[in-house]
C-alpha cells in the first residue's frame, strides 16, 4: 500500500464506518481529533508490546495489524487480524497498566494516535467518553466469552467455521459492511491456520470443502466469507452429528447392566 497524506475528512470517514465510533457524540469526537495525530506506519511497526507500558491508543485508518499474545512456552498465538476502523490499546490506558498483547503492522498504512496524556485530557473534558469505552471493551469481552464457550472441544472444521464467521461478523461491524453480503478477509492462510490452531495442510483441505459448499471463496491472500449464518449452521450441524454418535459412559453402563 503506498503512503499518502490523509485529510481529517478521510480519517473521519474511515473511523465513522465503525458503528461504535459513529455512535460517539460529535463533541467527544472533536475532543479526540483536536488532540490526536495521524501517523504513517511501515510494515513491521510495533504499536503495542506485551508486558511493556503502552503509551497510546490507536485506530487503524489504513493497513492491517496482527494482534498477538506470547505464551509461556515461547509460542506466539495470533489472536486477531485487524483492519481499518479497528481501535486498539484502550485496555492498558484504562487500566493504567502494561499491554496484554503485541500489535504489529503487517502492511504499510496509517493510524490515528491518541497518546496517554491526550487520552487523560479527553476523559477529563468529556466524561461521556468513558461510557463508550465501556461499550467497546464489554462488546469485545462478550465476544471472547462466546467464542471460548462455543469452540470448546470442537473438531478442526467446527473451529474453522466458527472462527471465520466470527472474524467476518466483526470485520463487517467495524467497517459498516451491509449485513448478509460477502465479506473479504485480506489475510494469508498461514495467519488463519495460526488463529484456528491447525496445520496448513489441514486448513487447505477444510477450506476446499467450505469453498465447494459455497460458504467461502478462496483466492490469493484472500478469503471471502459468503455466508456467515451458513458457517455457523455447519459448525452446529457437525456438533450435533458428533454428539449423536457419542454415548455417555453412564448410559453405556446402564445398557450393559440390562443385558
Residue pairs with C-beta under 8 A, 6 or more apart in sequence:
1 62
1 63
1 107
1 108
1 109
2 108
3 40
3 108
3 110
6 38
6 61
6 62
6 110
8 33
10 61
11 33
11 38
11 61
11 110
11 112
12 29
12 33
14 61
14 62
14 84
14 85
15 21
15 59
15 61
15 85
15 112
16 22
16 176
17 84
17 85
17 174
17 175
17 176
18 85
18 86
18 87
18 173
18 174
18 175
18 176
19 173
19 176
20 87
20 132
20 135
20 136
20 139
21 29
21 59
21 85
21 87
22 176
23 132
24 129
24 132
25 128
27 126
28 122
28 126
28 128
28 129
28 132
31 121
31 122
31 125
31 126
31 129
32 114
32 122
32 129
35 114
35 115
35 118
35 121
35 122
36 112
36 113
36 114
36 118
37 112
37 113
38 61
38 110
38 111
38 112
38 113
39 110
39 111
39 112
39 113
40 108
40 109
40 110
41 47
41 63
41 105
41 108
41 109
41 110
41 111
42 105
42 108
43 105
43 106
43 107
43 108
44 104
44 105
45 104
45 105
46 102
46 103
46 104
46 105
47 56
47 58
47 65
47 88
47 89
47 103
47 104
47 105
47 111
48 54
48 58
48 88
48 89
48 92
48 99
48 101
48 102
48 103
49 99
49 102
50 68
50 69
50 70
50 98
50 99
50 100
50 101
50 102
51 98
51 99
52 98
52 99
53 92
53 98
53 99
54 89
54 92
54 93
54 98
54 99
54 116
55 115
55 116
56 89
56 93
56 113
56 114
56 115
56 116
56 119
57 87
57 88
57 89
57 90
57 93
57 113
57 114
57 119
58 87
58 88
58 89
58 103
58 111
58 112
58 113
58 114
59 85
59 86
59 87
59 88
59 111
59 112
59 114
60 82
60 83
60 84
60 85
60 86
60 87
60 88
60 109
60 111
61 84
61 109
61 110
61 111
61 112
62 84
62 109
62 110
63 83
63 84
63 105
63 106
63 107
63 108
63 109
63 110
63 111
64 81
64 82
64 83
64 105
64 106
64 107
64 109
64 186
64 187
65 81
65 82
65 83
65 86
65 88
65 103
65 104
65 105
65 106
65 109
66 78
66 80
66 81
66 82
66 103
66 104
66 106
66 191
67 78
67 79
67 80
67 81
67 82
67 88
67 101
67 102
67 103
68 76
68 77
68 78
68 79
68 101
68 102
68 103
68 104
69 76
69 77
69 79
69 100
69 101
69 102
70 76
70 77
70 102
71 77
76 194
77 194
78 191
78 194
78 195
79 101
79 195
80 167
80 170
80 195
81 106
81 167
81 185
81 187
81 191
81 195
82 88
82 103
83 171
83 174
83 175
83 186
84 174
84 175
85 174
85 175
85 176
86 174
87 136
88 103
89 99
89 103
90 133
90 136
90 137
91 99
91 100
91 137
92 98
92 99
92 100
93 116
93 119
94 133
94 137
106 187
114 122
122 129
123 129
123 130
143 166
143 170
147 162
147 163
147 166
150 162
150 235
151 158
151 159
151 162
151 163
154 162
154 235
154 239
155 238
155 242
156 196
156 198
156 202
156 206
157 206
157 209
157 234
157 235
157 238
158 235
158 238
158 239
159 196
159 197
159 198
160 192
160 196
160 198
160 203
160 206
160 207
160 210
161 210
161 215
161 231
161 232
161 234
161 235
161 238
162 231
162 232
162 235
163 192
163 195
163 196
164 185
164 192
164 210
164 216
164 223
164 225
164 231
165 225
165 228
165 231
165 232
165 235
167 185
167 195
167 225
168 183
168 185
168 225
168 228
168 231
169 228
171 177
171 183
171 185
172 178
172 179
172 183
172 228
177 183
180 228
180 229
182 217
182 224
182 225
182 226
183 224
183 225
183 228
184 222
184 223
184 224
185 192
185 222
185 223
185 224
185 225
186 221
186 222
187 221
187 223
188 221
189 200
189 203
189 204
189 207
189 218
189 223
190 200
192 203
192 223
193 199
193 200
193 202
193 203
196 203
198 206
207 216
207 218
207 223
208 218
210 216
210 231
210 234
211 217
211 218
213 230
213 234
214 226
214 227
214 230
215 225
215 226
215 227
215 230
215 231
215 234
216 223
216 224
216 225
216 226
216 231
217 223
217 224
217 226
218 224
225 231
